[in-house]
């Protein structure tokens, strides 16, 4: 830092060298007390060992150096009120409760929503609609409810109950044993459709050229695609009406695509929860179970009775294939010419 400063570059004037850990603690506490006087946002202090020899001796992991650590300032908090608890559905079907809050100003940002994570977290904190709650931005970034101010709770408040069905498609949700998150198993669920299509067409999955965010948004908003199989039914006149494809409208079925659903499965194109199955399908399951047909016919116990595949992934896979909508989508993929595996799979 001194060398940079001597070379004419600006460095942070609050950079300091401490002789021992007591001085480090005192410095961090003093800066936290005066954080509001800073002319920029800061969420903490980085403390480093100031010796190249010691840095080399301490080394580093793949994630971080062992010779540096962050001291995080305490999150700023404010009181708000829970107006409603809504359920959002993610790409993998996870049902996540979110609190709508009376807008409150925290650390330079107006906060009106906070994730409640899952049903267990709501029960643990006993969060109810109408409650006064203490809210903070974790790491000065992510809004979260810290606790309920029970002394201000309305007398007529009722405990929150998680829905038993997906709010978007009304499919019965399931919660794997030992997991905190309930999920919608329907791959054609409209709430999951955009993200699932993007994942399906991504380079790590089916690698469909041109199937980016803008095109997916148009396909869904115009009601042209309801599941993966609909992609293969799109014709040139339809594609010619879409922005970004109008200059080169080719039917998706004419593009070079993997010919085996086993490739789709291996690269998680169907967006299964928990199922990062590249090594599982290639190395763990026996050859007879490397096709969609075999996997769909297997029980959760049979799926779990393999190396590296535990009960959570096995249950997720079983629930996926037990869903009638998913069975229908896979059948339509076959009808569109996508192979279910075998000697022609690649």
C-alpha positions as CSV (number, residue, x, y, z in Angstrom):
1,X,0.0,0.0,0.0
2,X,2.9,2.4,0.8
3,X,4.5,1.6,-2.5
4,X,1.2,2.4,-4.4
5,X,0.9,5.6,-2.5
6,X,4.5,6.6,-3.2
7,X,3.9,5.8,-6.9
8,X,1.2,8.5,-6.9
9,X,-1.9,6.3,-6.6
10,X,-4.7,7.1,-4.1
11,X,-5.2,4.6,-1.3
12,X,-7.8,4.6,1.5
13,X,-6.5,7.0,4.1
14,X,-8.1,4.8,6.8
15,X,-5.8,1.9,6.0
16,X,-3.8,1.2,9.2
17,X,-1.2,-1.2,10.5
18,X,-1.9,-2.8,13.9
19,X,0.8,-4.3,16.1
20,X,-1.4,-7.0,17.7
21,X,-4.9,-8.5,17.7
22,X,-6.0,-6.1,20.5
23,X,-5.3,-3.1,18.2
24,X,-7.1,-4.8,15.4
25,X,-10.2,-5.3,17.5
26,X,-10.1,-1.7,18.7
27,X,-9.7,-0.4,15.2
28,X,-12.7,-2.5,13.9
29,X,-14.9,-1.3,16.7
30,X,-14.0,2.3,16.2
31,X,-14.7,2.2,12.5
32,X,-18.0,0.5,13.1
33,X,-19.0,3.3,15.5
34,X,-18.2,5.9,12.9
35,X,-19.4,4.0,9.8
36,X,-22.1,6.6,9.1
37,X,-19.4,9.2,8.7
38,X,-17.9,7.4,5.7
39,X,-18.4,9.0,2.3
40,X,-19.2,5.6,0.9
41,X,-21.1,2.4,1.8
42,X,-19.1,-0.2,3.7
43,X,-20.2,-3.5,5.4
44,X,-17.0,-4.3,7.3
45,X,-13.2,-4.3,7.5
46,X,-10.7,-6.7,5.9
47,X,-7.9,-7.8,8.3
48,X,-4.7,-9.1,6.7
49,X,-1.5,-10.6,8.0
50,X,1.1,-8.0,6.9
51,X,4.0,-10.4,6.1
52,X,4.6,-12.1,2.8
53,X,6.5,-14.8,4.6
54,X,3.6,-15.5,7.0
55,X,1.1,-15.3,4.1
56,X,3.0,-18.0,2.3
57,X,3.1,-20.2,5.4
58,X,-0.6,-19.8,6.1
59,X,-1.5,-20.5,2.5
60,X,-5.1,-20.5,1.1
61,X,-8.0,-22.8,0.3
62,X,-9.7,-22.9,-3.0
63,X,-12.2,-20.4,-1.6
64,X,-10.2,-17.9,0.4
65,X,-6.7,-17.0,1.8
66,X,-6.0,-18.1,5.3
67,X,-4.1,-14.9,6.0
68,X,-7.1,-12.6,5.6
69,X,-10.5,-12.4,7.2
70,X,-13.5,-10.0,7.1
71,X,-14.9,-8.3,10.2
72,X,-18.5,-7.6,9.3
73,X,-20.4,-4.6,10.8
74,X,-23.6,-5.5,12.6
75,X,-26.6,-5.3,10.2
76,X,-28.7,-2.1,10.4
77,X,-32.3,-2.8,11.6
78,X,-35.7,-1.2,11.6
79,X,-39.3,-2.1,12.7
80,X,-42.0,-2.8,10.1
81,X,-45.3,-4.7,9.9
82,X,-46.1,-7.9,7.9
83,X,-48.9,-7.0,5.5
84,X,-49.1,-10.4,3.8
85,X,-47.2,-13.7,3.3
86,X,-47.1,-14.8,-0.3
87,X,-45.6,-18.0,-1.9
88,X,-43.3,-17.8,-4.9
89,X,-42.3,-20.8,-7.0
90,X,-38.7,-21.1,-8.2
91,X,-37.2,-22.9,-11.2
92,X,-36.9,-26.2,-9.3
93,X,-40.4,-25.9,-7.9
94,X,-39.3,-24.7,-4.5
95,X,-42.2,-23.0,-2.7
96,X,-40.7,-20.0,-0.9
97,X,-42.7,-17.8,1.5
98,X,-42.1,-14.1,1.2
99,X,-43.3,-11.3,3.6
100,X,-44.8,-8.2,2.2
101,X,-43.8,-5.4,4.6
102,X,-44.8,-1.8,5.2
103,X,-42.0,0.0,3.4
104,X,-39.1,0.9,5.8
105,X,-35.8,2.6,5.2
106,X,-32.7,0.5,6.0
107,X,-29.1,1.3,5.2
108,X,-30.0,3.6,2.3
109,X,-32.6,1.3,0.8
110,X,-36.4,1.1,1.0
111,X,-37.3,-2.5,2.0
112,X,-40.8,-3.7,1.3
113,X,-40.3,-7.5,1.0
114,X,-38.3,-10.1,2.9
115,X,-37.8,-13.8,2.2
116,X,-39.1,-16.1,5.0
117,X,-37.1,-19.0,3.6
118,X,-39.4,-22.0,4.5
119,X,-42.2,-23.2,6.7
120,X,-39.9,-24.3,9.5
121,X,-38.4,-20.8,9.7
122,X,-41.8,-19.2,9.9
123,X,-42.8,-21.6,12.7
124,X,-39.5,-21.1,14.6
125,X,-40.0,-17.3,14.6
126,X,-43.8,-17.6,14.7
127,X,-44.3,-14.9,12.0
128,X,-47.9,-14.0,11.3
129,X,-49.7,-11.5,9.1
130,X,-50.2,-8.2,11.1
131,X,-47.1,-8.7,13.3
132,X,-44.7,-5.9,14.1
133,X,-41.2,-7.3,13.2
134,X,-37.6,-6.3,13.4
135,X,-36.1,-6.3,9.9
136,X,-32.5,-6.1,8.8
137,X,-30.4,-6.4,5.6
138,X,-28.1,-9.4,6.1
139,X,-24.7,-8.3,5.1
140,X,-26.4,-4.9,4.3
141,X,-27.8,-6.6,1.2
142,X,-30.6,-9.3,1.8
143,X,-33.7,-8.2,3.8
144,X,-34.7,-10.7,6.5
145,X,-37.0,-10.8,9.5
146,X,-35.0,-11.1,12.7
147,X,-37.8,-11.5,15.2
148,X,-41.4,-10.7,16.0
149,X,-42.3,-8.0,18.5
150,X,-44.7,-10.2,20.4
151,X,-45.8,-7.4,22.7
152,X,-47.3,-5.6,19.7
153,X,-49.1,-8.7,18.3
154,X,-52.8,-8.2,17.4
155,X,-55.1,-10.2,19.6
156,X,-56.9,-11.8,16.6
157,X,-53.7,-13.0,14.8
158,X,-53.6,-16.5,13.4
159,X,-50.6,-18.8,12.7
160,X,-49.5,-19.0,9.1
161,X,-50.2,-22.3,7.2
162,X,-48.2,-23.3,4.1
163,X,-50.4,-24.2,1.2
164,X,-50.7,-27.9,0.3
165,X,-50.8,-27.2,-3.4
166,X,-48.7,-25.1,-5.8
167,X,-50.3,-21.6,-6.0
168,X,-49.5,-21.4,-9.7
169,X,-50.7,-24.7,-11.1
170,X,-52.5,-26.3,-8.1
171,X,-50.4,-29.5,-8.3
172,X,-50.0,-31.2,-4.9
173,X,-46.7,-30.1,-3.4
174,X,-44.4,-32.5,-1.7
175,X,-41.8,-32.1,1.0
176,X,-38.9,-34.6,1.0
177,X,-38.2,-36.2,4.3
178,X,-35.5,-34.3,6.1
179,X,-35.9,-31.2,3.9
180,X,-37.2,-27.8,4.9
181,X,-38.5,-26.8,1.5
182,X,-41.8,-28.0,-0.1
183,X,-41.8,-28.3,-3.9
184,X,-44.1,-28.4,-6.9
185,X,-43.1,-31.5,-9.0
186,X,-44.9,-30.3,-12.2
187,X,-42.2,-29.4,-14.9
188,X,-44.9,-27.6,-16.9
189,X,-45.9,-25.3,-14.0
190,X,-46.2,-21.8,-15.4
191,X,-44.4,-20.2,-12.5
192,X,-41.3,-22.3,-13.3
193,X,-41.6,-22.2,-17.1
194,X,-39.4,-19.3,-18.0
195,X,-36.4,-20.4,-15.9
196,X,-36.9,-24.0,-16.8
197,X,-36.9,-23.2,-20.6
198,X,-33.7,-21.1,-20.2
199,X,-32.0,-23.9,-18.3
200,X,-33.2,-26.5,-20.9
201,X,-31.8,-24.5,-23.8
202,X,-28.5,-23.6,-22.0
203,X,-25.1,-24.7,-23.1
204,X,-24.8,-27.2,-20.2
205,X,-28.1,-28.8,-21.2
206,X,-29.6,-29.0,-24.7
207,X,-27.5,-26.1,-26.1
208,X,-30.3,-24.7,-28.3
209,X,-28.9,-21.8,-30.2
210,X,-31.0,-18.6,-29.9
211,X,-33.1,-19.7,-26.9
212,X,-32.1,-16.8,-24.7
213,X,-33.9,-14.6,-22.2
214,X,-35.6,-12.3,-24.8
215,X,-36.9,-15.2,-26.9
216,X,-38.1,-17.3,-24.0
217,X,-40.0,-14.2,-22.6
218,X,-41.7,-13.8,-26.0
219,X,-42.6,-17.5,-26.3
220,X,-44.1,-17.6,-22.8
221,X,-45.9,-14.2,-22.9
222,X,-47.4,-15.0,-26.3
223,X,-48.6,-18.4,-24.9
224,X,-46.7,-20.2,-27.6
225,X,-44.8,-22.6,-25.3
226,X,-46.2,-24.4,-22.3
227,X,-43.5,-27.1,-21.8
228,X,-40.2,-28.3,-23.3
229,X,-41.9,-30.3,-26.0
230,X,-43.7,-27.3,-27.4
231,X,-40.2,-26.0,-28.5
232,X,-40.0,-28.7,-31.2
233,X,-43.4,-27.8,-32.6
234,X,-42.5,-24.2,-33.4
235,X,-42.5,-23.5,-37.2
236,X,-40.7,-20.9,-39.3
237,X,-43.7,-18.5,-39.6
238,X,-44.0,-18.4,-35.8
239,X,-40.3,-17.9,-35.2
240,X,-40.3,-15.1,-37.8
241,X,-42.5,-13.0,-35.6
242,X,-40.1,-13.1,-32.7
243,X,-37.5,-10.4,-32.1
244,X,-33.9,-11.6,-32.5
245,X,-35.0,-14.5,-34.6
246,X,-36.8,-12.7,-37.4
247,X,-33.6,-12.5,-39.6
248,X,-32.9,-16.2,-39.4
249,X,-36.1,-18.1,-38.4
250,X,-35.3,-21.8,-38.4
251,X,-37.5,-24.3,-36.7
252,X,-35.9,-25.6,-33.5
253,X,-36.4,-29.2,-34.7
254,X,-34.1,-28.6,-37.6
255,X,-31.2,-27.5,-35.4
256,X,-28.5,-30.0,-34.4
257,X,-29.7,-31.3,-31.1
258,X,-28.6,-34.2,-28.8
259,X,-30.6,-37.2,-29.9
260,X,-31.0,-38.8,-26.6
261,X,-33.1,-37.9,-23.6
262,X,-30.3,-39.6,-21.5
263,X,-28.2,-36.6,-22.4
264,X,-31.1,-34.3,-21.2
265,X,-31.2,-36.3,-18.0
266,X,-27.5,-36.4,-17.5
267,X,-27.2,-32.6,-17.8
268,X,-30.3,-31.9,-15.7
269,X,-32.1,-30.2,-18.6
270,X,-35.4,-31.0,-17.0
271,X,-34.5,-29.0,-14.0
272,X,-35.0,-31.6,-11.3
273,X,-34.5,-30.4,-7.7
274,X,-31.4,-31.7,-6.1
275,X,-30.5,-33.8,-9.1
276,X,-27.1,-32.7,-10.3
277,X,-26.8,-36.1,-11.9
278,X,-23.9,-36.0,-14.4
279,X,-21.7,-38.4,-12.4
280,X,-24.7,-40.3,-11.0
281,X,-26.2,-41.3,-14.4
282,X,-22.8,-41.9,-16.0
283,X,-21.0,-43.7,-13.2
284,X,-23.4,-44.7,-10.4
285,X,-26.6,-46.1,-11.8
286,X,-26.3,-49.4,-13.6
287,X,-26.4,-49.3,-17.4
288,X,-29.9,-50.7,-17.5
289,X,-31.1,-47.6,-15.6
290,X,-29.5,-44.9,-17.8
291,X,-32.5,-44.3,-19.9
292,X,-35.6,-42.2,-19.1
293,X,-37.8,-45.2,-19.4
294,X,-35.9,-47.2,-16.8
295,X,-35.6,-44.3,-14.4
296,X,-39.3,-43.5,-14.7
297,X,-40.1,-47.1,-13.8
298,X,-37.8,-47.3,-10.8
299,X,-39.0,-47.0,-7.2
300,X,-37.4,-44.5,-4.8
301,X,-35.7,-47.4,-3.0
302,X,-34.2,-48.7,-6.2
303,X,-32.9,-45.3,-7.1
304,X,-31.4,-44.8,-3.7
305,X,-29.7,-48.2,-3.7
306,X,-26.7,-46.9,-5.7
307,X,-23.4,-45.2,-5.0
308,X,-23.5,-41.5,-4.2
309,X,-27.3,-41.3,-4.6
310,X,-29.1,-40.6,-1.3
311,X,-32.7,-40.7,-0.3
312,X,-33.3,-37.0,-1.0
313,X,-32.2,-37.1,-4.7
314,X,-33.9,-40.5,-5.1
315,X,-37.2,-39.1,-3.7
316,X,-36.9,-36.0,-6.0
317,X,-36.4,-38.2,-9.1
318,X,-39.3,-40.5,-8.1
319,X,-41.7,-37.6,-7.5
320,X,-40.8,-36.0,-10.8
321,X,-41.6,-39.2,-12.8
322,X,-44.8,-39.8,-10.7
323,X,-46.3,-36.5,-11.9
324,X,-48.7,-37.0,-14.8
325,X,-47.8,-33.7,-16.4
326,X,-44.2,-34.7,-16.5
327,X,-45.0,-38.1,-18.0
328,X,-47.0,-36.3,-20.7
329,X,-44.1,-33.9,-21.4
330,X,-41.6,-36.8,-21.8
331,X,-44.0,-38.6,-24.1
332,X,-44.3,-35.5,-26.3
333,X,-40.5,-35.1,-26.4
334,X,-40.3,-38.7,-27.7
335,X,-43.0,-37.9,-30.3
336,X,-40.9,-34.9,-31.4
337,X,-38.0,-37.2,-32.2
338,X,-36.0,-36.9,-29.0
339,X,-34.6,-40.3,-28.3
340,X,-35.0,-42.0,-24.9
341,X,-31.5,-43.5,-25.0
342,X,-30.0,-46.8,-26.2
343,X,-27.4,-47.5,-28.8
344,X,-28.1,-44.3,-30.7
345,X,-27.7,-42.1,-27.7
346,X,-24.8,-39.6,-27.7
